[in-house]
Amino acid sequence: MPATTDDRVDLLAKRCDSDLGDPDLWFRPDGYPHSLALCIIDSIASTGAHYNSVKNLLRHYIEYRQAQGGNADTDNAGALLATFTELGGPQQWAEMTNNRKPTSTSKGAPLKAAAIHAAAVQLREQGIDSTYDLLNAAPSKIEEAKKAWIRVPGQRSGITWNYFLMLAGIGGVKADRMVIRFVADAIGSAPENVSPTDAANLVKAVAEKSGRNVTHLDHAIWRFESGRPVNQQH
């Protein structure tokens, strides 16, 4: 007999309790509360990539902006797009950041740099240029922005959109392969039978049931499944 949603939530909650330790000691995820640019870059660059390569890309962008007298920590989408214009386009931007990874393994897939550029353009067209704009946008505007984002090559699943929101300070779950694997194992299923939406909904349900911050729970699961320490030592 298939497990009900309630059963699966209970199973996942028990696994979180046994594997993740004291929530008060969890490492907190990094975010960019004042930089829509860094939220865009990190969210799109992170899919299917080792996080060290994402950190290196971010470092190159931050250093480039410092050399210009700018501050990546407060860059809006317009400032990000200006760097593409100055450099001559996505190809040259990819060279500057030393990251020429494509959006997918499909032949001829555009560079992630091109997707970063396209996402920034789409957000500005929706009237979202800064994290302030995002955090204060009406739900209908957020939904329109999401529709525009998932039209960008390689972003159709919505995983990067959810991560983008999290990086800006809006709670959520980035149901990538690590989180899906943890959830699948906890509920006794195969990862290929757990969709990103299912995984995200189950993690959200556990957070709601336990009174935990959903973004912090997502990050603790991701750290555990990727072999990183989950709890800070006090």
C-alpha positions as CSV (number, residue, x, y, z in Angstrom):
1,M,0.0,0.0,0.0
2,P,1.6,3.4,-1.0
3,A,2.6,5.7,1.7
4,T,0.3,8.7,2.3
5,T,1.6,12.3,2.3
6,D,1.3,12.3,6.1
7,D,3.3,9.1,6.3
8,R,6.0,10.6,4.1
9,V,6.2,13.8,6.1
10,D,6.5,11.7,9.3
11,L,9.3,9.6,7.8
12,L,11.2,12.6,6.5
13,A,10.8,14.4,9.9
14,K,12.2,11.4,11.7
15,R,15.2,11.3,9.3
16,C,15.8,15.0,9.8
17,D,15.8,14.6,13.6
18,S,18.2,11.6,13.5
19,D,20.7,13.0,10.8
20,L,20.7,16.7,11.1
21,G,21.3,17.3,14.9
22,D,20.3,20.4,16.8
23,P,18.7,23.0,14.5
24,D,20.1,25.8,16.7
25,L,23.6,24.7,15.7
26,W,23.0,24.4,11.9
27,F,25.1,26.3,9.5
28,R,23.1,29.1,8.0
29,P,23.0,29.5,4.2
30,D,24.8,32.5,2.6
31,G,22.6,35.0,0.8
32,Y,22.8,38.4,-0.8
33,P,20.1,40.6,0.8
34,H,21.3,43.7,-1.0
35,S,22.6,42.3,-4.4
36,L,20.1,41.0,-6.9
37,A,23.1,40.6,-9.2
38,L,24.8,38.0,-7.0
39,C,21.5,36.2,-6.4
40,I,21.1,35.8,-10.2
41,I,24.7,34.7,-10.7
42,D,24.8,32.2,-7.9
43,S,21.4,30.6,-8.5
44,I,22.0,29.9,-12.2
45,A,25.7,29.0,-11.9
46,S,25.0,26.5,-9.1
47,T,23.0,23.9,-11.1
48,G,25.0,20.7,-11.8
49,A,28.2,22.3,-10.6
50,H,30.6,21.9,-7.7
51,Y,30.1,24.8,-5.4
52,N,33.8,25.7,-5.5
53,S,33.4,26.6,-9.2
54,V,30.5,28.9,-8.3
55,K,32.6,30.6,-5.6
56,N,35.4,31.1,-8.1
57,L,32.9,32.7,-10.6
58,L,31.5,35.0,-7.9
59,R,35.1,35.9,-6.9
60,H,36.0,37.0,-10.4
61,Y,32.8,39.0,-10.7
62,I,33.4,40.7,-7.3
63,E,37.0,41.5,-8.2
64,Y,36.0,42.9,-11.6
65,R,33.5,45.2,-9.9
66,Q,36.0,46.3,-7.3
67,A,38.5,47.1,-10.1
68,Q,35.8,49.4,-11.5
69,G,35.2,51.1,-8.2
70,G,31.9,49.3,-7.8
71,N,30.5,47.0,-5.1
72,A,29.0,43.6,-6.1
73,D,27.4,43.4,-2.7
74,T,24.9,46.1,-3.7
75,D,24.7,45.5,-7.5
76,N,21.3,45.5,-9.0
77,A,20.3,43.8,-12.3
78,G,21.2,46.9,-14.2
79,A,24.8,46.9,-12.8
80,L,25.2,43.3,-13.8
81,L,23.9,43.9,-17.3
82,A,26.3,46.8,-17.6
83,T,29.3,44.4,-17.1
84,F,28.1,42.3,-20.1
85,T,27.9,45.5,-22.2
86,E,31.3,46.6,-21.2
87,L,32.9,43.3,-21.9
88,G,31.1,42.7,-25.2
89,G,28.6,40.0,-24.3
90,P,28.1,36.6,-22.6
91,Q,31.1,35.0,-24.3
92,Q,33.5,37.6,-23.0
93,W,31.7,37.7,-19.6
94,A,32.3,34.0,-19.3
95,E,36.0,34.4,-20.1
96,M,36.2,37.2,-17.4
97,T,34.7,34.9,-14.8
98,N,36.7,31.9,-16.0
99,N,33.5,29.9,-16.3
100,R,32.4,28.7,-19.7
101,K,30.0,26.0,-18.5
102,P,26.9,25.4,-20.6
103,T,23.3,25.5,-19.2
104,S,22.9,21.7,-20.0
105,T,24.7,18.8,-21.6
106,S,22.7,19.1,-24.8
107,K,24.7,19.9,-27.9
108,G,24.9,23.6,-28.6
109,A,23.4,24.5,-25.2
110,P,24.0,28.2,-24.4
111,L,26.5,29.2,-21.8
112,K,25.4,29.8,-18.2
113,A,26.7,33.3,-18.7
114,A,24.1,33.8,-21.4
115,A,21.4,32.5,-19.1
116,I,22.6,34.9,-16.4
117,H,22.3,37.8,-18.8
118,A,18.9,36.7,-20.0
119,A,17.5,36.3,-16.5
120,A,18.7,39.8,-15.6
121,V,17.0,41.2,-18.7
122,Q,13.8,39.4,-17.9
123,L,13.7,40.6,-14.3
124,R,14.2,44.2,-15.3
125,E,11.5,43.9,-17.9
126,Q,9.2,42.8,-15.0
127,G,10.2,45.9,-13.0
128,I,12.5,43.9,-10.6
129,D,15.9,45.5,-10.6
130,S,16.9,45.2,-7.0
131,T,16.3,42.9,-4.0
132,Y,14.1,45.6,-2.6
133,D,11.9,45.4,-5.7
134,L,11.7,41.7,-5.3
135,L,10.9,41.6,-1.6
136,N,8.2,44.2,-2.0
137,A,6.7,42.9,-5.2
138,A,3.0,41.9,-5.3
139,P,2.5,38.1,-5.6
140,S,1.1,38.6,-9.2
141,K,4.4,40.3,-10.2
142,I,6.5,37.5,-8.6
143,E,4.5,35.0,-10.6
144,E,5.0,36.9,-13.8
145,A,8.7,37.2,-13.0
146,K,8.9,33.4,-12.4
147,K,7.2,32.7,-15.8
148,A,9.8,34.9,-17.5
149,W,12.7,33.3,-15.6
150,I,11.7,29.7,-16.5
151,R,11.7,30.7,-20.2
152,V,15.4,31.3,-19.9
153,P,17.4,28.3,-21.4
154,G,18.1,25.7,-18.8
155,Q,15.8,27.1,-16.1
156,R,12.5,25.4,-16.9
157,S,12.4,23.2,-13.8
158,G,12.1,26.2,-11.5
159,I,14.8,25.0,-9.2
160,T,17.1,28.0,-9.9
161,W,14.1,30.3,-9.4
162,N,13.4,28.9,-6.0
163,Y,17.1,29.2,-5.1
164,F,17.2,32.8,-6.4
165,L,14.4,33.7,-4.1
166,M,16.1,32.0,-1.1
167,L,19.4,33.9,-1.8
168,A,17.4,37.2,-1.8
169,G,15.8,36.3,1.6
170,I,12.5,34.7,0.6
171,G,12.2,31.3,2.3
172,G,12.0,28.2,0.2
173,V,13.5,24.9,-0.9
174,K,16.1,24.3,-3.6
175,A,15.1,20.8,-4.5
176,D,18.4,19.8,-6.3
177,R,19.7,16.3,-6.6
178,M,21.2,16.3,-3.0
179,V,17.9,17.3,-1.4
180,I,15.9,14.8,-3.7
181,R,18.3,12.0,-2.7
182,F,17.9,12.7,1.0
183,V,14.1,12.9,0.8
184,A,13.9,9.8,-1.4
185,D,16.0,7.7,1.0
186,A,14.0,9.0,4.0
187,I,10.7,7.9,2.5
188,G,11.9,4.7,1.0
189,S,11.7,5.7,-2.6
190,A,14.1,5.9,-5.5
191,P,15.4,9.4,-6.4
192,E,14.1,9.1,-9.9
193,N,10.6,8.7,-8.4
194,V,10.7,11.9,-6.4
195,S,10.2,15.1,-8.4
196,P,11.7,18.4,-7.4
197,T,8.1,19.6,-6.5
198,D,7.4,16.6,-4.4
199,A,10.7,17.0,-2.5
200,A,10.2,20.7,-2.0
201,N,6.7,20.2,-0.7
202,L,7.7,17.5,1.8
203,V,10.6,19.6,3.1
204,K,8.2,22.5,3.5
205,A,5.7,20.3,5.3
206,V,8.4,19.1,7.8
207,A,9.5,22.7,8.4
208,E,6.0,23.8,9.0
209,K,5.2,20.8,11.3
210,S,8.4,21.3,13.4
211,G,8.4,25.1,13.4
212,R,11.8,25.3,11.7
213,N,13.0,27.8,9.2
214,V,12.4,26.1,5.8
215,T,15.5,27.7,4.2
216,H,17.7,26.6,7.1
217,L,16.3,23.1,6.9
218,D,16.9,22.9,3.2
219,H,20.5,24.0,3.7
220,A,21.1,21.5,6.5
221,I,19.8,18.7,4.3
222,W,22.0,19.8,1.4
223,R,25.1,20.0,3.7
224,F,24.4,16.5,5.1
225,E,23.9,14.9,1.8
226,S,26.9,16.5,0.2
227,G,29.2,15.4,3.1
228,R,29.7,18.8,4.7
229,P,29.4,19.4,8.5
230,V,25.8,20.3,9.4
231,N,26.3,21.6,12.9
232,Q,28.6,24.4,14.1
233,Q,30.7,23.4,17.1
234,H,30.2,25.7,20.1
